[in-house]
Amino acid sequence: MEPYHIQLLKAKYETKKKENPRYTLRMMARLFAIDPGSLSQILKQKRQIPKSEWLNFSQKLKLNEAEKKKFLESLWIEAHLKQSVMEALESYSEVLDDAIYSEIIEEWEFAAALCLLNIIEGRHFHVETLTLNLGLTTERASEIYQKLFQYGLLEKKDGVVYAKTPHFSTSEDTISQALRTAHKKELSLVCEKMESISIDEREITSVTFAGNKEDILLMKEWIRLRRDEFQVKFENKEPDEVYLFCLQLVPLLKKEK
């Protein structure tokens, strides 16, 4: 029997096909901003939907809460993740509103702080930790630290800080605007690091080539897949640095003088 998420995708496609006989798999692929060939492989269960795209798929399909829960549960099962399905679903139970979600995306300190928790033991994770390692002012570090708990991204038990994984629920327009703001700040940060970090500690590269506009969806998907592969390959169980990667690679932790 086919997994629920595959059944649902096929049912949505057939519904659209009945409404519009001209509706094609290419048109459905455009909805998810992926290549038609990749969507075809997903439907044939020859490849999985990348974890980074799970929420995107559920939003684009306009699922109700019951459908979304079953959709995500089906994806967790297919991915054979070690975390139990029920624990995974519980991690999606907390919902952030548009304004909070935008702030988290726009401000690089939130992601950097959460990554830092993979390096620093939870019992030693304090405001001073963010100040010393990320080079933040005490005021800014205190603000980020407090909001991480306020927004449900962190929790503290017996004096030890743990990371949580809330379900980010917001409109696509909000996501788009937040990402634009975030990318601008990230590029500014990369420019700053280019001047302050030696070339041995960073990599900033680019290529100019002649291409075809019809391949844009394929190119975007290729970049996203390589991004995910890059993270899987280099995300370490014993980390000692926090990196920002956007085809530029720069360290974010403050170096001791």
C-alpha positions in Angstrom: 0.0 0.0 0.0 1.3 3.4 -0.9 2.3 5.8 1.9 -0.4 8.4 2.8 1.6 11.4 1.5 1.9 9.7 -2.0 -1.8 8.9 -2.0 -2.6 12.5 -1.1 -0.4 14.0 -3.8 -1.9 11.7 -6.4 -5.4 12.5 -5.2 -4.7 16.3 -5.4 -3.3 15.9 -8.9 -6.4 13.9 -10.1 -8.7 16.5 -8.5 -6.9 19.3 -10.4 -7.0 17.2 -13.6 -10.7 16.8 -13.4 -11.2 20.6 -12.8 -8.8 21.4 -15.7 -8.1 18.6 -18.3 -5.0 20.6 -19.3 -3.5 20.4 -15.9 -0.2 18.6 -16.1 2.5 17.2 -13.8 4.7 20.1 -14.9 2.1 22.5 -13.6 1.9 20.7 -10.2 5.7 20.7 -10.0 5.7 24.4 -10.6 3.5 24.7 -7.5 6.3 23.2 -5.3 9.1 24.9 -7.3 10.7 21.6 -8.2 11.6 19.9 -11.5 8.7 17.8 -13.1 11.1 14.8 -13.3 11.7 15.0 -9.6 8.0 15.1 -8.8 7.4 12.1 -11.1 10.1 10.2 -9.2 8.5 11.2 -5.8 5.2 9.9 -7.0 6.8 6.6 -8.1 8.5 6.4 -4.8 12.0 6.4 -6.4 13.0 9.4 -4.3 11.9 11.1 -1.1 10.7 14.6 -0.5 13.7 16.5 1.1 13.0 17.2 4.8 13.6 20.9 4.2 10.6 20.9 1.8 8.1 19.0 4.0 6.4 22.1 5.4 6.5 23.7 2.0 4.6 20.8 0.4 2.0 20.8 3.2 1.5 24.5 2.9 1.2 24.5 -0.9 -1.3 21.6 -0.8 -3.4 23.7 1.6 -4.0 20.8 3.9 -6.3 21.0 7.0 -4.8 20.1 10.4 -5.8 16.4 10.2 -4.3 16.0 6.7 -1.2 17.9 7.6 -0.6 15.7 10.7 -1.0 12.5 8.6 1.1 13.9 5.8 4.0 14.7 8.1 3.6 11.4 9.9 3.8 9.6 6.6 7.0 11.4 5.7 8.7 10.6 9.0 7.9 6.9 8.6 9.3 6.9 5.0 12.5 8.7 6.2 13.1 5.9 8.8 14.1 8.5 11.3 15.3 7.3 14.7 12.9 9.7 16.5 9.5 8.0 17.0 6.6 9.3 15.0 4.7 10.5 18.0 7.7 12.4 19.3 8.1 14.0 15.9 4.5 15.0 15.7 4.7 16.5 19.2 7.6 18.6 18.0 5.3 20.1 15.4 2.6 21.1 18.0 3.8 24.6 18.8 2.8 27.2 16.3 4.5 30.6 15.8 2.6 33.5 14.3 3.8 35.5 11.3 5.6 38.2 13.2 7.6 35.9 15.4 8.4 33.6 12.5 9.6 36.5 10.4 11.9 37.8 13.2 13.5 34.3 13.7 14.2 34.1 10.0 15.4 37.6 9.5 17.9 37.7 12.4 20.9 35.4 12.0 21.6 35.4 15.7 18.7 33.0 16.4 20.0 30.2 14.1 23.6 30.8 15.2 22.6 30.5 18.9 20.7 27.3 18.3 23.7 25.8 16.4 25.9 27.0 19.3 23.9 24.8 21.6 25.3 21.8 19.7 28.8 22.9 20.8 28.2 24.3 24.3 26.8 22.0 27.0 23.3 23.0 28.0 24.3 23.7 31.6 26.8 26.3 30.3 24.5 28.0 27.9 23.9 31.5 29.2 23.7 35.1 27.9 27.4 35.3 28.4 27.8 32.3 26.0 26.2 34.3 23.2 28.3 37.4 24.0 31.6 35.6 24.1 31.1 33.3 21.1 28.9 35.3 18.7 30.4 38.7 19.5 27.0 40.1 20.5 26.6 43.0 22.9 25.3 42.0 26.3 22.0 43.8 25.5 21.5 42.0 22.2 22.6 38.6 23.7 20.1 39.0 26.5 17.3 39.8 24.1 18.1 36.8 21.8 18.5 34.5 24.9 15.1 35.5 26.4 13.2 35.3 23.0 14.6 31.8 22.4 12.7 30.6 25.5 9.7 33.0 24.9 9.2 31.6 21.4 9.5 28.0 22.5 12.8 27.3 20.7 14.6 26.5 24.0 13.5 25.0 27.3 15.4 24.6 30.6 15.1 21.6 32.9 17.1 21.2 36.1 19.4 24.1 35.0 20.2 22.5 31.6 19.1 24.2 28.4 17.6 22.0 25.6 16.6 22.9 22.0 13.0 22.3 20.9 11.5 22.1 17.4 8.3 24.1 17.0 6.1 24.0 13.9 6.6 27.3 12.0 3.2 28.2 10.6 2.8 31.4 8.6 1.7 32.8 5.2 3.8 32.4 2.1 4.0 36.2 1.7 5.5 36.5 5.2 8.0 33.8 4.5 9.0 35.4 1.2 9.5 38.9 2.8 11.4 37.4 5.8 13.7 35.5 3.6 14.5 38.5 1.5 15.4 40.5 4.6 17.4 37.5 6.0 19.4 37.1 2.7 20.3 40.8 2.7 21.6 40.6 6.3 23.5 37.3 5.5 25.2 38.9 2.5 26.2 41.9 4.6 27.6 39.5 7.2 29.6 37.6 4.6 31.0 40.9 3.3 32.0 41.8 6.9 33.7 38.4 7.4 35.5 38.7 4.0 37.4 41.6 5.5 38.0 40.2 9.0 38.6 36.5 8.4 41.7 35.1 6.6 41.2 33.3 3.3 42.2 30.0 4.9 39.1 30.1 7.1 36.5 30.9 4.5 35.4 30.1 1.0 33.6 32.6 -1.3 33.2 31.4 -4.8 31.0 32.0 -7.9 30.7 31.1 -11.6 29.3 32.9 -14.6 27.8 30.8 -17.4 25.4 30.8 -20.3 22.2 28.9 -19.5 18.5 28.5 -20.4 15.7 30.3 -18.5 13.5 27.1 -18.9 16.0 25.3 -16.6 15.5 27.7 -13.6 13.3 25.3 -11.6 15.8 22.5 -12.2 18.7 24.7 -11.2 17.0 25.8 -8.0 16.2 22.2 -7.1 19.8 21.2 -7.8 21.1 23.9 -5.5 18.7 23.0 -2.7 19.6 19.3 -3.0 23.3 20.1 -2.9 22.7 22.4 0.1 21.0 19.5 2.0 23.8 17.1 1.0 26.4 19.6 2.1 24.8 20.0 5.5 24.4 16.2 6.0 28.0 15.6 5.0 29.6 18.3 7.2 27.2 18.6 10.2 29.3 17.1 12.9 28.4 15.2 16.1 31.4 16.9 17.8 31.2 20.4 16.4 33.5 23.3 17.4 32.3 26.1 15.1 29.1 27.5 13.7 29.1 28.2 9.9 26.8 30.1 7.5 26.7 28.5 4.1 25.1 30.2 1.0 27.7 29.3 -1.6 29.9 31.4 0.6 31.3 29.7 3.7 32.3 31.8 6.7 32.8 31.0 10.4 30.5 32.9 12.8 32.1 32.3 16.2 34.2 35.0 17.7 37.9 34.1 17.9 39.8 34.6 21.2 42.6 37.1 20.9 
